[in-house]
Amino acid sequence: MEESNKINISRRGFLKTAALTGAALAMPAGLNKVFASEPQQPDFSGNNGNTARITRHRVLGKGAASMEVSDLGFGIMGMTYNRSQHPDKKTCIRLLHEAVDRGVTLFDTAIIYGPLTNELLAGEALSEFKGRIHVTTKFGHEVINGKGTGRQDSRPSTIRRYCEESLRRLRTDSIPLFYQHRFDPKVPIEDVAGTIADLIKEGKVQRWGLCEVSPEVIRKAHAVQPLTAIQSEYHLMHRAVEENGVLETCRELGIGFVPYSPINRGFMGGCINEYTAFDPDNDNRQTLPRFTPEAIRANTRIVNTLQAFGRTRGMTSAQVALAWLLQKASWIVPIPGTTKLAHLEENLRASEFTVTPDEWKELEETIAAIPVTGNRYNAEQQKQVGF
Ligand SMILES: NC(=O)c1ccc[n+]([C@@H]2O[C@H](COP(=O)([O-])OP(=O)(O)OC[C@H]3O[C@@H](n4cnc5c(N)ncnc54)[C@H](OP(=O)(O)O)[C@@H]3O)[C@@H](O)[C@H]2O)c1
């Protein structure tokens, strides 16, 4: 008890110091109001103050398609794929168990991550929690003999085969939410929806979702088999879904929204700079125009702005990025990925801060005024997402 008080006191002391230090630091010109507001103390309700724990829930989708999940999910991808070096399997499993212990009930993987290794990890780490948590996965990218071909294959027979294989790797008998990873122009979305409807009837899939699709595709798909969630890239450096009608369509139809890469692939966490070396064999960031050294240098102004905003509130830039998404709508559930307990803790606390709508508005206007250098995807990847 005494020890726990000490920790609480020192934490309060830290927050106060952080706020005072922040006040003394230089701020971008003209941003005094939002950046120098009264420091807000985090609300640790539901937490014991020492360990971050998610206590709030959100609902993705409605009616029979609805799924209740923790405020924040966990993206497993980077534990084996596309985010450079990662800890060994035992360490990753331990971290995934920590996430479960701390109340996370939504975990995200896909067949293409690895390929296959990420689903295998998810199965080994998380199948024991079946019924308590949701491990969602994705089909669509063609994988032959364990290797991605770069092509799409959402033909009904392939979806069925992928479903069976995912069930085996995830060590379960039913997938809580099965997303189409990318639209397949060769297969009408109604045929994909019909196949999923059959898999739902058979109990092999419980719900479904789509990634990076247009409002037209969402409407056609939803009419055949109600969707639970759309998963697309969305964060302060990429707000296309606000403009292209996707978020509005989700709101109208009662479909949940799961923003992927919510910290912009780590960039808004502030640990990446122009000298960061991405693993040439396991990191797609080196192929993305937004992650060239020049783009990183230019876009660092955005991270600096998030850090300045966070200073007076005791928030890190990653927490600002996640909290901004969370306040957008109660049916939005970001899925940040991490390989570190410290980052998990930090991310889970993102919903504990109080920031007013005016403050958020001023922050987003400030960020919107900074041009983002470099496209999010290269030409080949861009063809698959359309926006
Ligand atoms: N549907 C799709 O097409 C699609 C595409 C991409 C991703 N996704 C999903 O979205 C999930 C997350 O995406 P993502 O990994 O691309 O991006 P992200 O969650 O925005 O960023 C992950 C990166 O940020 C770092 N990070 C996490 N917390 C941090 C913190 N508090 N401070 C500083 N750095 C932090 C992580 O490194 P550390 O390990 O060092 O913490 C990791 O490299 C994936 O796991 C996947 O499930 C879906």
The ligand as an SDF file (V2000), in Angstrom:
LIG
                    3D

 48 52  0  0  0  0  0  0  0  0999 V2000
   -5.8810   -3.8070  -43.2090 N   0  0  0  0  0  0  0  0  0  0  0  0
   -4.7050   -3.4400  -43.6380 C   0  0  0  0  0  0  0  0  0  0  0  0
   -4.4740   -3.3130  -44.8320 O   0  0  0  0  0  0  0  0  0  0  0  0
   -3.6090   -3.1780  -42.6510 C   0  0  0  0  0  0  0  0  0  0  0  0
   -2.4100   -2.5700  -43.0550 C   0  0  0  0  0  0  0  0  0  0  0  0
   -1.4230   -2.3190  -42.0950 C   0  0  0  0  0  0  0  0  0  0  0  0
   -1.6360   -2.6720  -40.7710 C   0  0  0  0  0  0  0  0  0  0  0  0
   -2.8060   -3.2750  -40.4070 N   0  0  0  0  0  0  0  0  0  0  0  0
   -3.0680   -3.6520  -39.0050 C   0  0  0  0  0  0  0  0  0  0  0  0
   -2.8350   -2.5200  -38.1710 O   0  0  0  0  0  0  0  0  0  0  0  0
   -1.9490   -2.8740  -37.1070 C   0  0  0  0  0  0  0  0  0  0  0  0
   -1.0870   -1.6920  -36.7180 C   0  0  0  0  0  0  0  0  0  0  0  0
   -0.4710   -1.1640  -37.8520 O   0  0  0  0  0  0  0  0  0  0  0  0
    1.0700   -0.7960  -37.9890 P   0  0  0  0  0  0  0  0  0  0  0  0
    1.9210   -1.7400  -37.2450 O   0  0  0  0  0  0  0  0  0  0  0  0
    1.2760   -0.6030  -39.4360 O   0  0  0  0  0  0  0  0  0  0  0  0
    1.1360    0.6730  -37.4010 O   0  0  0  0  0  0  0  0  0  0  0  0
    1.0630    1.4040  -35.9790 P   0  0  0  0  0  0  0  0  0  0  0  0
    0.2920    0.6270  -35.0240 O   0  0  0  0  0  0  0  0  0  0  0  0
    0.6700    2.7800  -36.3340 O   0  0  0  0  0  0  0  0  0  0  0  0
    2.5860    1.4460  -35.5870 O   0  0  0  0  0  0  0  0  0  0  0  0
    3.2770    0.3320  -35.1310 C   0  0  0  0  0  0  0  0  0  0  0  0
    4.7040    0.7600  -34.9050 C   0  0  0  0  0  0  0  0  0  0  0  0
    4.7050    1.8040  -33.9440 O   0  0  0  0  0  0  0  0  0  0  0  0
    5.5930    1.5300  -32.8760 C   0  0  0  0  0  0  0  0  0  0  0  0
    4.9010    1.9650  -31.6500 N   0  0  0  0  0  0  0  0  0  0  0  0
    3.8050    1.4320  -31.0590 C   0  0  0  0  0  0  0  0  0  0  0  0
    3.4700    2.1180  -29.9590 N   0  0  0  0  0  0  0  0  0  0  0  0
    4.3610    3.1220  -29.8690 C   0  0  0  0  0  0  0  0  0  0  0  0
    4.5450    4.1530  -28.9350 C   0  0  0  0  0  0  0  0  0  0  0  0
    3.7330    4.3000  -27.9030 N   0  0  0  0  0  0  0  0  0  0  0  0
    5.5760    5.0190  -29.1210 N   0  0  0  0  0  0  0  0  0  0  0  0
    6.4170    4.8800  -30.1740 C   0  0  0  0  0  0  0  0  0  0  0  0
    6.3030    3.9080  -31.0940 N   0  0  0  0  0  0  0  0  0  0  0  0
    5.2800    3.0280  -30.9410 C   0  0  0  0  0  0  0  0  0  0  0  0
    5.8190    0.0470  -32.9150 C   0  0  0  0  0  0  0  0  0  0  0  0
    7.1570   -0.2120  -32.5700 O   0  0  0  0  0  0  0  0  0  0  0  0
    7.5100   -0.9690  -31.1930 P   0  0  0  0  0  0  0  0  0  0  0  0
    7.3590   -2.3990  -31.5000 O   0  0  0  0  0  0  0  0  0  0  0  0
    8.9060   -0.5220  -30.9830 O   0  0  0  0  0  0  0  0  0  0  0  0
    6.5600   -0.4580  -30.1690 O   0  0  0  0  0  0  0  0  0  0  0  0
    5.5550   -0.3340  -34.3810 C   0  0  0  0  0  0  0  0  0  0  0  0
    6.7470   -0.3790  -35.1260 O   0  0  0  0  0  0  0  0  0  0  0  0
   -1.1390   -4.0400  -37.6700 C   0  0  0  0  0  0  0  0  0  0  0  0
   -0.6020   -4.8410  -36.6460 O   0  0  0  0  0  0  0  0  0  0  0  0
   -2.1760   -4.7650  -38.4960 C   0  0  0  0  0  0  0  0  0  0  0  0
   -2.9100   -5.6390  -37.6590 O   0  0  0  0  0  0  0  0  0  0  0  0
   -3.7860   -3.5170  -41.3250 C   0  0  0  0  0  0  0  0  0  0  0  0
  1  2  1  0
  2  3  2  0
  2  4  1  0
  4  5  1  0
  4 48  2  0
  5  6  2  0
  6  7  1  0
  7  8  2  0
  8  9  1  0
  8 48  1  0
  9 10  1  0
  9 46  1  0
 10 11  1  0
 11 12  1  0
 11 44  1  0
 12 13  1  0
 13 14  1  0
 14 15  2  0
 14 16  1  0
 14 17  1  0
 17 18  1  0
 18 19  2  0
 18 20  1  0
 18 21  1  0
 21 22  1  0
 22 23  1  0
 23 24  1  0
 23 42  1  0
 24 25  1  0
 25 26  1  0
 25 36  1  0
 26 27  1  0
 26 35  1  0
 27 28  2  0
 28 29  1  0
 29 30  1  0
 29 35  2  0
 30 31  1  0
 30 32  2  0
 32 33  1  0
 33 34  2  0
 34 35  1  0
 36 37  1  0
 36 42  1  0
 37 38  1  0
 38 39  2  0
 38 40  1  0
 38 41  1  0
 42 43  1  0
 44 45  1  0
 44 46  1  0
 46 47  1  0
M  CHG  2   8   1  16  -1
M  END
$$$$
